[in-house]
Amino acid sequence: MTEFYVSLFISNVASHLSPTFDNIPSKKIVPTPIEKDVSLVSRTGRDLQRYNTAGYRQVVGCVPYRYKKHGGGEIEVLLISAQKKGKGMLLPKGGWEIDESIEEAALRETIEEAGVTGQLEESLGKWQYKSKRHSMIHDGYMFPLLVSQQFERWPEADIRQRKWVSLSEAIELCQNSWMREALEAFINRKCQTN
């Protein structure tokens, strides 16, 4: 497994915390390995869920993408399976909660559901849609996410599959019409910039 290192700063106080730190010079940089796993657990419940003034639930997600060849080339999009009860493929998304920014929510949901993270880009827009399960209206915000890291294990790995697909396959496989519209907005933006 590939590992990367994070520098951990140990202050002068560390030598007083435990005898095991006695021989560590103050202000030493110690490399600490971090595995390519996400150790957080998915948030559950709707206690912190945001709703707009009309009572619409606020959800946010990402169009995770990468280039087949480093620095350019064909774009691939990461789709995830619906939870065990659902069918089809979709983009990662979930509730935007009151203790986080919209960008933080988009990144959190993408890590939880798809096990990837990267560079979040400017919003693709907002779509309104009716929930199949709860028969309520949602406002869905979507962001492109240029994936820089894919985790081998992630919070919803046991209940979701993920699949890298071409843009045309993504449009065909994505089960939600509003997500297909978000994909089309993503494709239009990327075609204009290339």
JOZI-V981237 format. One record per helix or strand of 3 or more residues. SS is the DSSP state (~ for helix, > for strand). FROM is the first residue (numbers start at 1). TO is the last residue. If there is no record, write none. Layout:
SS/FROM/TO, SS/FROM/TO
This chain:
>/4/9, ~/14/17, ~/19/21, >/29/34, >/57/69, >/72/81, >/93/95, ~/102/114, >/116/130, >/137/150, >/162/166, ~/167/173, ~/177/193
